[in-house]
Amino acid sequence: MPKNEIKSIDIMLDGKKIFISEVLFNDLFVLTNEFNIYRTKDQYFVQQWNSDGAGGYLIVWRIDNSGVKQRLILIP
């Protein structure tokens, strides 16, 4: 059984709260609190490696002021 899971995600850009639908994170488990944020013009890319030691995955979110544009998951 997973040790943790996401209950909610809060994102603020330029003082505006960005809504993240639960369907975009209710399947994510074994999370870390370490992530990298990259910005290109008006878009942000949030990258996070998650692992339980036996396996893991990389998730990348593409976000702009109107919300999440893309969610990518890589399982090596």
PDB file of N, CA, C and O in Angstrom, chain B, residues numbered from 101:
ATOM      1  N   MET B 101       0.838  -1.185   0.000  1.00  0.00           N
ATOM      2  CA  MET B 101       0.000   0.000   0.000  1.00  0.00           C
ATOM      3  C   MET B 101       0.881   1.247   0.000  1.00  0.00           C
ATOM      4  O   MET B 101       1.915   1.277   0.668  1.00  0.00           O
ATOM      5  N   PRO B 102       0.474   2.277  -0.749  1.00  0.00           N
ATOM      6  CA  PRO B 102       1.232   3.536  -0.753  1.00  0.00           C
ATOM      7  C   PRO B 102       1.261   4.169   0.640  1.00  0.00           C
ATOM      8  O   PRO B 102       0.302   4.065   1.405  1.00  0.00           O
ATOM      9  N   LYS B 103       2.376   4.823   0.950  1.00  0.00           N
ATOM     10  CA  LYS B 103       2.527   5.480   2.245  1.00  0.00           C
ATOM     11  C   LYS B 103       1.871   6.852   2.269  1.00  0.00           C
ATOM     12  O   LYS B 103       1.484   7.336   3.332  1.00  0.00           O
ATOM     13  N   ASN B 104       1.743   7.487   1.100  1.00  0.00           N
ATOM     14  CA  ASN B 104       1.110   8.796   1.042  1.00  0.00           C
ATOM     15  C   ASN B 104       0.468   9.020  -0.321  1.00  0.00           C
ATOM     16  O   ASN B 104       0.727   8.293  -1.279  1.00  0.00           O
ATOM     17  N   GLU B 105      -0.365  10.034  -0.379  1.00  0.00           N
ATOM     18  CA  GLU B 105      -1.008  10.415  -1.626  1.00  0.00           C
ATOM     19  C   GLU B 105      -1.346  11.899  -1.566  1.00  0.00           C
ATOM     20  O   GLU B 105      -1.344  12.494  -0.488  1.00  0.00           O
ATOM     21  N   ILE B 106      -1.634  12.494  -2.708  1.00  0.00           N
ATOM     22  CA  ILE B 106      -1.983  13.907  -2.769  1.00  0.00           C
ATOM     23  C   ILE B 106      -3.463  14.068  -2.443  1.00  0.00           C
ATOM     24  O   ILE B 106      -4.313  13.380  -3.009  1.00  0.00           O
ATOM     25  N   LYS B 107      -3.758  14.973  -1.535  1.00  0.00           N
ATOM     26  CA  LYS B 107      -5.152  15.314  -1.207  1.00  0.00           C
ATOM     27  C   LYS B 107      -5.586  16.566  -1.956  1.00  0.00           C
ATOM     28  O   LYS B 107      -6.755  16.704  -2.315  1.00  0.00           O
ATOM     29  N   SER B 108      -4.637  17.485  -2.194  1.00  0.00           N
ATOM     30  CA  SER B 108      -4.938  18.710  -2.934  1.00  0.00           C
ATOM     31  C   SER B 108      -3.630  19.339  -3.403  1.00  0.00           C
ATOM     32  O   SER B 108      -2.555  19.042  -2.881  1.00  0.00           O
ATOM     33  N   ILE B 109      -3.749  20.212  -4.397  1.00  0.00           N
ATOM     34  CA  ILE B 109      -2.608  20.972  -4.900  1.00  0.00           C
ATOM     35  C   ILE B 109      -3.043  22.434  -4.960  1.00  0.00           C
ATOM     36  O   ILE B 109      -4.092  22.760  -5.517  1.00  0.00           O
ATOM     37  N   ASP B 110      -2.225  23.306  -4.381  1.00  0.00           N
ATOM     38  CA  ASP B 110      -2.488  24.738  -4.424  1.00  0.00           C
ATOM     39  C   ASP B 110      -1.385  25.422  -5.208  1.00  0.00           C
ATOM     40  O   ASP B 110      -0.205  25.275  -4.886  1.00  0.00           O
ATOM     41  N   ILE B 111      -1.764  26.169  -6.237  1.00  0.00           N
ATOM     42  CA  ILE B 111      -0.812  26.909  -7.056  1.00  0.00           C
ATOM     43  C   ILE B 111      -1.296  28.346  -7.171  1.00  0.00           C
ATOM     44  O   ILE B 111      -2.466  28.601  -7.458  1.00  0.00           O
ATOM     45  N   MET B 112      -0.381  29.281  -6.942  1.00  0.00           N
ATOM     46  CA  MET B 112      -0.673  30.706  -7.108  1.00  0.00           C
ATOM     47  C   MET B 112       0.292  31.276  -8.139  1.00  0.00           C
ATOM     48  O   MET B 112       1.506  31.131  -8.001  1.00  0.00           O
ATOM     49  N   LEU B 113      -0.243  31.927  -9.174  1.00  0.00           N
ATOM     50  CA  LEU B 113       0.567  32.620 -10.177  1.00  0.00           C
ATOM     51  C   LEU B 113       0.073  34.051 -10.276  1.00  0.00           C
ATOM     52  O   LEU B 113      -1.102  34.294 -10.548  1.00  0.00           O
ATOM     53  N   ASP B 114       0.966  34.987 -10.056  1.00  0.00           N
ATOM     54  CA  ASP B 114       0.623  36.412 -10.113  1.00  0.00           C
ATOM     55  C   ASP B 114      -0.591  36.741  -9.251  1.00  0.00           C
ATOM     56  O   ASP B 114      -1.444  37.535  -9.646  1.00  0.00           O
ATOM     57  N   GLY B 115      -0.665  36.122  -8.063  1.00  0.00           N
ATOM     58  CA  GLY B 115      -1.757  36.388  -7.143  1.00  0.00           C
ATOM     59  C   GLY B 115      -3.062  35.698  -7.483  1.00  0.00           C
ATOM     60  O   GLY B 115      -4.065  35.909  -6.802  1.00  0.00           O
ATOM     61  N   LYS B 116      -3.072  34.877  -8.523  1.00  0.00           N
ATOM     62  CA  LYS B 116      -4.279  34.179  -8.952  1.00  0.00           C
ATOM     63  C   LYS B 116      -4.150  32.694  -8.629  1.00  0.00           C
ATOM     64  O   LYS B 116      -3.139  32.072  -8.955  1.00  0.00           O
ATOM     65  N   LYS B 117      -5.182  32.119  -7.984  1.00  0.00           N
ATOM     66  CA  LYS B 117      -5.162  30.696  -7.668  1.00  0.00           C
ATOM     67  C   LYS B 117      -5.477  29.891  -8.926  1.00  0.00           C
ATOM     68  O   LYS B 117      -6.450  30.168  -9.628  1.00  0.00           O
ATOM     69  N   ILE B 118      -4.645  28.895  -9.198  1.00  0.00           N
ATOM     70  CA  ILE B 118      -4.819  28.021 -10.365  1.00  0.00           C
ATOM     71  C   ILE B 118      -5.499  26.741  -9.902  1.00  0.00           C
ATOM     72  O   ILE B 118      -4.984  26.039  -9.031  1.00  0.00           O
ATOM     73  N   PHE B 119      -6.647  26.440 -10.480  1.00  0.00           N
ATOM     74  CA  PHE B 119      -7.406  25.238 -10.124  1.00  0.00           C
ATOM     75  C   PHE B 119      -6.762  24.013 -10.764  1.00  0.00           C
ATOM     76  O   PHE B 119      -6.421  24.031 -11.946  1.00  0.00           O
ATOM     77  N   ILE B 120      -6.599  22.953  -9.980  1.00  0.00           N
ATOM     78  CA  ILE B 120      -6.095  21.666 -10.461  1.00  0.00           C
ATOM     79  C   ILE B 120      -7.171  20.624 -10.190  1.00  0.00           C
ATOM     80  O   ILE B 120      -7.513  20.364  -9.036  1.00  0.00           O
ATOM     81  N   SER B 121      -7.699  20.036 -11.243  1.00  0.00           N
ATOM     82  CA  SER B 121      -8.724  19.008 -11.098  1.00  0.00           C
ATOM     83  C   SER B 121      -8.162  17.773 -10.398  1.00  0.00           C
ATOM     84  O   SER B 121      -7.030  17.362 -10.656  1.00  0.00           O
ATOM     85  N   GLU B 122      -8.957  17.193  -9.518  1.00  0.00           N
ATOM     86  CA  GLU B 122      -8.524  16.001  -8.778  1.00  0.00           C
ATOM     87  C   GLU B 122      -8.167  14.847  -9.712  1.00  0.00           C
ATOM     88  O   GLU B 122      -7.322  14.019  -9.371  1.00  0.00           O
ATOM     89  N   VAL B 123      -8.784  14.782 -10.856  1.00  0.00           N
ATOM     90  CA  VAL B 123      -8.494  13.697 -11.795  1.00  0.00           C
ATOM     91  C   VAL B 123      -7.031  13.738 -12.260  1.00  0.00           C
ATOM     92  O   VAL B 123      -6.503  12.725 -12.720  1.00  0.00           O
ATOM     93  N   LEU B 124      -6.376  14.901 -12.144  1.00  0.00           N
ATOM     94  CA  LEU B 124      -4.980  15.027 -12.556  1.00  0.00           C
ATOM     95  C   LEU B 124      -3.980  14.585 -11.496  1.00  0.00           C
ATOM     96  O   LEU B 124      -2.788  14.476 -11.785  1.00  0.00           O
ATOM     97  N   PHE B 125      -4.445  14.328 -10.263  1.00  0.00           N
ATOM     98  CA  PHE B 125      -3.494  13.907  -9.230  1.00  0.00           C
ATOM     99  C   PHE B 125      -3.977  12.756  -8.362  1.00  0.00           C
ATOM    100  O   PHE B 125      -3.224  12.303  -7.499  1.00  0.00           O
ATOM    101  N   ASN B 126      -5.194  12.261  -8.547  1.00  0.00           N
ATOM    102  CA  ASN B 126      -5.685  11.204  -7.654  1.00  0.00           C
ATOM    103  C   ASN B 126      -5.036   9.838  -7.914  1.00  0.00           C
ATOM    104  O   ASN B 126      -5.285   8.890  -7.169  1.00  0.00           O
ATOM    105  N   ASP B 127      -4.220   9.730  -8.945  1.00  0.00           N
ATOM    106  CA  ASP B 127      -3.518   8.472  -9.217  1.00  0.00           C
ATOM    107  C   ASP B 127      -2.024   8.551  -8.885  1.00  0.00           C
ATOM    108  O   ASP B 127      -1.259   7.666  -9.270  1.00  0.00           O
ATOM    109  N   LEU B 128      -1.604   9.600  -8.177  1.00  0.00           N
ATOM    110  CA  LEU B 128      -0.197   9.788  -7.838  1.00  0.00           C
ATOM    111  C   LEU B 128       0.062   9.373  -6.394  1.00  0.00           C
ATOM    112  O   LEU B 128      -0.645   9.796  -5.479  1.00  0.00           O
ATOM    113  N   PHE B 129       1.077   8.543  -6.200  1.00  0.00           N
ATOM    114  CA  PHE B 129       1.419   8.038  -4.873  1.00  0.00           C
ATOM    115  C   PHE B 129       2.934   8.060  -4.676  1.00  0.00           C
ATOM    116  O   PHE B 129       3.682   8.356  -5.607  1.00  0.00           O
ATOM    117  N   VAL B 130       3.375   7.750  -3.475  1.00  0.00           N
ATOM    118  CA  VAL B 130       4.795   7.667  -3.104  1.00  0.00           C
ATOM    119  C   VAL B 130       5.490   8.972  -3.511  1.00  0.00           C
ATOM    120  O   VAL B 130       6.419   8.969  -4.319  1.00  0.00           O
ATOM    121  N   LEU B 131       5.031  10.063  -2.945  1.00  0.00           N
ATOM    122  CA  LEU B 131       5.500  11.384  -3.342  1.00  0.00           C
ATOM    123  C   LEU B 131       6.647  11.890  -2.487  1.00  0.00           C
ATOM    124  O   LEU B 131       6.808  11.497  -1.332  1.00  0.00           O
ATOM    125  N   THR B 132       7.433  12.764  -3.079  1.00  0.00           N
ATOM    126  CA  THR B 132       8.460  13.491  -2.345  1.00  0.00           C
ATOM    127  C   THR B 132       8.049  14.952  -2.306  1.00  0.00           C
ATOM    128  O   THR B 132       7.161  15.371  -3.049  1.00  0.00           O
ATOM    129  N   ASN B 133       8.678  15.717  -1.458  1.00  0.00           N
ATOM    130  CA  ASN B 133       8.409  17.157  -1.414  1.00  0.00           C
ATOM    131  C   ASN B 133       9.492  17.935  -2.149  1.00  0.00           C
ATOM    132  O   ASN B 133       9.625  19.146  -1.968  1.00  0.00           O
ATOM    133  N   GLU B 134      10.251  17.252  -2.964  1.00  0.00           N
ATOM    134  CA  GLU B 134      11.310  17.894  -3.731  1.00  0.00           C
ATOM    135  C   GLU B 134      10.895  18.000  -5.190  1.00  0.00           C
ATOM    136  O   GLU B 134      10.495  17.014  -5.809  1.00  0.00           O
ATOM    137  N   PHE B 135      10.996  19.219  -5.733  1.00  0.00           N
ATOM    138  CA  PHE B 135      10.651  19.427  -7.129  1.00  0.00           C
ATOM    139  C   PHE B 135      11.439  20.598  -7.676  1.00  0.00           C
ATOM    140  O   PHE B 135      11.972  21.409  -6.919  1.00  0.00           O
ATOM    141  N   ASN B 136      11.509  20.682  -8.992  1.00  0.00           N
ATOM    142  CA  ASN B 136      12.171  21.782  -9.688  1.00  0.00           C
ATOM    143  C   ASN B 136      11.130  22.525 -10.510  1.00  0.00           C
ATOM    144  O   ASN B 136      10.212  21.920 -11.063  1.00  0.00           O
ATOM    145  N   ILE B 137      11.282  23.836 -10.584  1.00  0.00           N
ATOM    146  CA  ILE B 137      10.379  24.664 -11.373  1.00  0.00           C
ATOM    147  C   ILE B 137      11.209  25.412 -12.408  1.00  0.00           C
ATOM    148  O   ILE B 137      12.203  26.056 -12.074  1.00  0.00           O
ATOM    149  N   TYR B 138      10.790  25.319 -13.665  1.00  0.00           N
ATOM    150  CA  TYR B 138      11.439  26.010 -14.767  1.00  0.00           C
ATOM    151  C   TYR B 138      10.417  26.921 -15.425  1.00  0.00           C
ATOM    152  O   TYR B 138       9.238  26.580 -15.522  1.00  0.00           O
ATOM    153  N   ARG B 139      10.875  28.080 -15.875  1.00  0.00           N
ATOM    154  CA  ARG B 139       9.964  29.032 -16.511  1.00  0.00           C
ATOM    155  C   ARG B 139      10.484  29.403 -17.890  1.00  0.00           C
ATOM    156  O   ARG B 139      11.672  29.674 -18.068  1.00  0.00           O
ATOM    157  N   THR B 140       9.578  29.413 -18.867  1.00  0.00           N
ATOM    158  CA  THR B 140       9.866  29.921 -20.195  1.00  0.00           C
ATOM    159  C   THR B 140       8.705  30.836 -20.572  1.00  0.00           C
ATOM    160  O   THR B 140       7.575  30.385 -20.756  1.00  0.00           O
ATOM    161  N   LYS B 141       9.002  32.120 -20.683  1.00  0.00           N
ATOM    162  CA  LYS B 141       7.991  33.150 -20.968  1.00  0.00           C
ATOM    163  C   LYS B 141       6.853  33.047 -19.973  1.00  0.00           C
ATOM    164  O   LYS B 141       7.066  33.283 -18.784  1.00  0.00           O
ATOM    165  N   ASP B 142       5.649  32.704 -20.415  1.00  0.00           N
ATOM    166  CA  ASP B 142       4.490  32.667 -19.517  1.00  0.00           C
ATOM    167  C   ASP B 142       4.109  31.252 -19.094  1.00  0.00           C
ATOM    168  O   ASP B 142       3.012  31.036 -18.578  1.00  0.00           O
ATOM    169  N   GLN B 143       5.003  30.288 -19.306  1.00  0.00           N
ATOM    170  CA  GLN B 143       4.719  28.914 -18.932  1.00  0.00           C
ATOM    171  C   GLN B 143       5.714  28.420 -17.888  1.00  0.00           C
ATOM    172  O   GLN B 143       6.885  28.798 -17.881  1.00  0.00           O
ATOM    173  N   TYR B 144       5.211  27.573 -17.018  1.00  0.00           N
ATOM    174  CA  TYR B 144       6.026  26.963 -15.965  1.00  0.00           C
ATOM    175  C   TYR B 144       6.000  25.456 -16.140  1.00  0.00           C
ATOM    176  O   TYR B 144       4.977  24.869 -16.494  1.00  0.00           O
ATOM    177  N   PHE B 145       7.144  24.844 -15.886  1.00  0.00           N
ATOM    178  CA  PHE B 145       7.265  23.397 -15.916  1.00  0.00           C
ATOM    179  C   PHE B 145       7.707  22.959 -14.521  1.00  0.00           C
ATOM    180  O   PHE B 145       8.755  23.382 -14.034  1.00  0.00           O
ATOM    181  N   VAL B 146       6.913  22.123 -13.892  1.00  0.00           N
ATOM    182  CA  VAL B 146       7.209  21.628 -12.555  1.00  0.00           C
ATOM    183  C   VAL B 146       7.565  20.155 -12.682  1.00  0.00           C
ATOM    184  O   VAL B 146       6.770  19.358 -13.180  1.00  0.00           O
ATOM    185  N   GLN B 147       8.753  19.798 -12.234  1.00  0.00           N
ATOM    186  CA  GLN B 147       9.278  18.439 -12.383  1.00  0.00           C
ATOM    187  C   GLN B 147       9.489  17.830 -11.006  1.00  0.00           C
ATOM    188  O   GLN B 147      10.025  18.475 -10.105  1.00  0.00           O
ATOM    189  N   GLN B 148       9.061  16.572 -10.850  1.00  0.00           N
ATOM    190  CA  GLN B 148       9.212  15.890  -9.565  1.00  0.00           C
ATOM    191  C   GLN B 148       9.459  14.397  -9.793  1.00  0.00           C
ATOM    192  O   GLN B 148       8.711  13.736 -10.514  1.00  0.00           O
ATOM    193  N   TRP B 149      10.524  13.875  -9.167  1.00  0.00           N
ATOM    194  CA  TRP B 149      10.790  12.438  -9.149  1.00  0.00           C
ATOM    195  C   TRP B 149      10.151  11.855  -7.902  1.00  0.00           C
ATOM    196  O   TRP B 149      10.310  12.402  -6.811  1.00  0.00           O
ATOM    197  N   ASN B 150       9.433  10.758  -8.048  1.00  0.00           N
ATOM    198  CA  ASN B 150       8.796  10.085  -6.916  1.00  0.00           C
ATOM    199  C   ASN B 150       9.192   8.614  -6.953  1.00  0.00           C
ATOM    200  O   ASN B 150       9.245   8.000  -8.019  1.00  0.00           O
ATOM    201  N   SER B 151       9.472   8.048  -5.762  1.00  0.00           N
ATOM    202  CA  SER B 151       9.936   6.673  -5.702  1.00  0.00           C
ATOM    203  C   SER B 151       9.721   6.093  -4.316  1.00  0.00           C
ATOM    204  O   SER B 151       9.728   6.808  -3.314  1.00  0.00           O
ATOM    205  N   ASP B 152       9.528   4.768  -4.282  1.00  0.00           N
ATOM    206  CA  ASP B 152       9.466   4.060  -2.996  1.00  0.00           C
ATOM    207  C   ASP B 152      10.739   3.256  -2.750  1.00  0.00           C
ATOM    208  O   ASP B 152      10.812   2.472  -1.804  1.00  0.00           O
ATOM    209  N   GLY B 153      11.741   3.455  -3.606  1.00  0.00           N
ATOM    210  CA  GLY B 153      13.002   2.733  -3.481  1.00  0.00           C
ATOM    211  C   GLY B 153      13.075   1.536  -4.408  1.00  0.00           C
ATOM    212  O   GLY B 153      14.165   1.168  -4.847  1.00  0.00           O
ATOM    213  N   ALA B 154      11.949   0.923  -4.716  1.00  0.00           N
ATOM    214  CA  ALA B 154      11.918  -0.237  -5.608  1.00  0.00           C
ATOM    215  C   ALA B 154      11.564   0.169  -7.039  1.00  0.00           C
ATOM    216  O   ALA B 154      11.921  -0.526  -7.990  1.00  0.00           O
ATOM    217  N   GLY B 155      10.887   1.258  -7.186  1.00  0.00           N
ATOM    218  CA  GLY B 155      10.471   1.756  -8.492  1.00  0.00           C
ATOM    219  C   GLY B 155      10.144   3.225  -8.363  1.00  0.00           C
ATOM    220  O   GLY B 155      10.020   3.742  -7.253  1.00  0.00           O
ATOM    221  N   GLY B 156      10.006   3.891  -9.467  1.00  0.00           N
ATOM    222  CA  GLY B 156       9.709   5.306  -9.391  1.00  0.00           C
ATOM    223  C   GLY B 156       9.189   5.840 -10.709  1.00  0.00           C
ATOM    224  O   GLY B 156       9.063   5.113 -11.695  1.00  0.00           O
ATOM    225  N   TYR B 157       8.892   7.130 -10.700  1.00  0.00           N
ATOM    226  CA  TYR B 157       8.409   7.783 -11.908  1.00  0.00           C
ATOM    227  C   TYR B 157       8.711   9.276 -11.832  1.00  0.00           C
ATOM    228  O   TYR B 157       8.891   9.835 -10.750  1.00  0.00           O
ATOM    229  N   LEU B 158       8.763   9.901 -12.990  1.00  0.00           N
ATOM    230  CA  LEU B 158       8.952  11.334 -13.120  1.00  0.00           C
ATOM    231  C   LEU B 158       7.633  11.932 -13.571  1.00  0.00           C
ATOM    232  O   LEU B 158       7.002  11.418 -14.494  1.00  0.00           O
ATOM    233  N   ILE B 159       7.211  13.009 -12.934  1.00  0.00           N
ATOM    234  CA  ILE B 159       6.029  13.725 -13.386  1.00  0.00           C
ATOM    235  C   ILE B 159       6.439  15.147 -13.733  1.00  0.00           C
ATOM    236  O   ILE B 159       7.207  15.778 -13.006  1.00  0.00           O
ATOM    237  N   VAL B 160       5.919  15.648 -14.856  1.00  0.00           N
ATOM    238  CA  VAL B 160       6.157  17.023 -15.285  1.00  0.00           C
ATOM    239  C   VAL B 160       4.807  17.659 -15.561  1.00  0.00           C
ATOM    240  O   VAL B 160       3.994  17.131 -16.321  1.00  0.00           O
ATOM    241  N   TRP B 161       4.584  18.804 -14.928  1.00  0.00           N
ATOM    242  CA  TRP B 161       3.365  19.582 -15.149  1.00  0.00           C
ATOM    243  C   TRP B 161       3.728  20.797 -15.991  1.00  0.00           C
ATOM    244  O   TRP B 161       4.746  21.441 -15.734  1.00  0.00           O
ATOM    245  N   ARG B 162       2.908  21.125 -17.001  1.00  0.00           N
ATOM    246  CA  ARG B 162       3.055  22.366 -17.769  1.00  0.00           C
ATOM    247  C   ARG B 162       1.882  23.247 -17.387  1.00  0.00           C
ATOM    248  O   ARG B 162       0.725  22.877 -17.585  1.00  0.00           O
ATOM    249  N   ILE B 163       2.189  24.418 -16.837  1.00  0.00           N
ATOM    250  CA  ILE B 163       1.170  25.286 -16.252  1.00  0.00           C
ATOM    251  C   ILE B 163       1.347  26.709 -16.764  1.00  0.00           C
ATOM    252  O   ILE B 163       2.469  27.189 -16.925  1.00  0.00           O
ATOM    253  N   ASP B 164       0.212  27.384 -17.021  1.00  0.00           N
ATOM    254  CA  ASP B 164       0.262  28.818 -17.283  1.00  0.00           C
ATOM    255  C   ASP B 164      -0.840  29.492 -16.463  1.00  0.00           C
ATOM    256  O   ASP B 164      -1.480  28.838 -15.640  1.00  0.00           O
ATOM    257  N   ASN B 165      -1.065  30.766 -16.674  1.00  0.00           N
ATOM    258  CA  ASN B 165      -2.029  31.507 -15.860  1.00  0.00           C
ATOM    259  C   ASN B 165      -3.463  31.002 -15.974  1.00  0.00           C
ATOM    260  O   ASN B 165      -4.289  31.302 -15.112  1.00  0.00           O
ATOM    261  N   SER B 166      -3.769  30.247 -17.013  1.00  0.00           N
ATOM    262  CA  SER B 166      -5.132  29.727 -17.162  1.00  0.00           C
ATOM    263  C   SER B 166      -5.300  28.319 -16.596  1.00  0.00           C
ATOM    264  O   SER B 166      -6.418  27.804 -16.556  1.00  0.00           O
ATOM    265  N   GLY B 167      -4.201  27.682 -16.153  1.00  0.00           N
ATOM    266  CA  GLY B 167      -4.313  26.364 -15.532  1.00  0.00           C
ATOM    267  C   GLY B 167      -3.285  25.372 -16.029  1.00  0.00           C
ATOM    268  O   GLY B 167      -2.298  25.733 -16.672  1.00  0.00           O
ATOM    269  N   VAL B 168      -3.540  24.111 -15.716  1.00  0.00           N
ATOM    270  CA  VAL B 168      -2.652  23.028 -16.146  1.00  0.00           C
ATOM    271  C   VAL B 168      -2.920  22.741 -17.617  1.00  0.00           C
ATOM    272  O   VAL B 168      -4.057  22.486 -18.015  1.00  0.00           O
ATOM    273  N   LYS B 169      -1.879  22.786 -18.405  1.00  0.00           N
ATOM    274  CA  LYS B 169      -1.986  22.523 -19.838  1.00  0.00           C
ATOM    275  C   LYS B 169      -1.625  21.095 -20.185  1.00  0.00           C
ATOM    276  O   LYS B 169      -2.112  20.548 -21.174  1.00  0.00           O
ATOM    277  N   GLN B 170      -0.767  20.486 -19.368  1.00  0.00           N
ATOM    278  CA  GLN B 170      -0.309  19.132 -19.684  1.00  0.00           C
ATOM    279  C   GLN B 170       0.290  18.495 -18.442  1.00  0.00           C
ATOM    280  O   GLN B 170       0.885  19.169 -17.600  1.00  0.00           O
ATOM    281  N   ARG B 171       0.121  17.188 -18.346  1.00  0.00           N
ATOM    282  CA  ARG B 171       0.732  16.399 -17.281  1.00  0.00           C
ATOM    283  C   ARG B 171       1.389  15.197 -17.957  1.00  0.00           C
ATOM    284  O   ARG B 171       0.730  14.419 -18.647  1.00  0.00           O
ATOM    285  N   LEU B 172       2.676  15.062 -17.751  1.00  0.00           N
ATOM    286  CA  LEU B 172       3.413  13.953 -18.363  1.00  0.00           C
ATOM    287  C   LEU B 172       3.991  13.075 -17.263  1.00  0.00           C
ATOM    288  O   LEU B 172       4.507  13.581 -16.266  1.00  0.00           O
ATOM    289  N   ILE B 173       3.907  11.768 -17.443  1.00  0.00           N
ATOM    290  CA  ILE B 173       4.491  10.820 -16.495  1.00  0.00           C
ATOM    291  C   ILE B 173       5.416   9.896 -17.261  1.00  0.00           C
ATOM    292  O   ILE B 173       5.035   9.314 -18.276  1.00  0.00           O
ATOM    293  N   LEU B 174       6.644   9.768 -16.759  1.00  0.00           N
ATOM    294  CA  LEU B 174       7.631   8.874 -17.353  1.00  0.00           C
ATOM    295  C   LEU B 174       7.984   7.810 -16.329  1.00  0.00           C
ATOM    296  O   LEU B 174       8.377   8.122 -15.206  1.00  0.00           O
ATOM    297  N   ILE B 175       7.842   6.563 -16.720  1.00  0.00           N
ATOM    298  CA  ILE B 175       8.240   5.443 -15.868  1.00  0.00           C
ATOM    299  C   ILE B 175       9.443   4.796 -16.527  1.00  0.00           C
ATOM    300  O   ILE B 175       9.300   4.124 -17.549  1.00  0.00           O
ATOM    301  N   PRO B 176      10.650   4.991 -15.948  1.00  0.00           N
ATOM    302  CA  PRO B 176      11.852   4.466 -16.581  1.00  0.00           C
ATOM    303  C   PRO B 176      11.943   2.951 -16.533  1.00  0.00           C
ATOM    304  O   PRO B 176      12.910   2.374 -17.032  1.00  0.00           O
TER     305      PRO B 176
END
